[in-house]
Amino acid sequence: MESFDPVFVLPVPDSIPESPQVLQSSTPVTYTPGRRTGTGSANIQVPSRSTSSRIPITGFRQVSLLSMISQTGNAPPYWLTSAALPLDEIRRNASRPVVVFPECTTSNGRGLLRFADVFHENIPVKKFQVFIMSVRSVDASSRNESKLTRICRYDPPTDLVPTLTQPIPSSILNPLPHVFTLATSLSLPQITIRLLAPSESPGSQLFVASEVLSDYMGDDMLTEASAALIAHMGKLKRTSLGWEDKGRFLEFYRGKKST
């Protein structure tokens, strides 16, 4: 990243996600004993968990690399008040590459969060170049004399091997406690960065949208194509959870810790 000296941006949402709804002890649970429609335990019905509705991203705020790192693990809104600029305006005024994270937050690295509609562009893109990157972990245990490695998703942390991801921010000097944990680990996982070939990017005029977007009916083809390509590159399963769900989870988590 230092060799490109890019411009980093953080999203500014239209509103704040609603507070998480915690199930009360009085929530009714229906139970029918016996085997008329299955075992008693199979007949217990609990309220289904649904994902949060999408909140539009109104714009972006340009930040420094240090500010970007300090927000690791957090979710929008990153500021209570902020003047949001359209991404297209930031791009036109920038003399360097603009780095955009369409997930708008961090995850545990074992699945791809729902991308926010941040580009609002059709494909192939004609106004600018598009470079798609995927960061994956390398399983050090698979290395041998022939220098073979196995590319995989980020594994969950263990007592001896921490995870490289930081889904929950540190309460003090974020993310220094996490960095210290990684630096003092006896076995530090490695990562590999893969850059999609420009000829296969949605910015290429030879890009065939129908090969990636089969049933997509939205109006942000670039965002959807980027999600599909990154999921394929990183061998990640796409989920229906978005940054809105991450924000609700962090609010719930912090509320539990304060009680």
Order of alpha helices (4+ residues) and beta strands (2+ residues): beta-beta-alpha-alpha-beta-beta-beta-alpha-beta-alpha-alpha
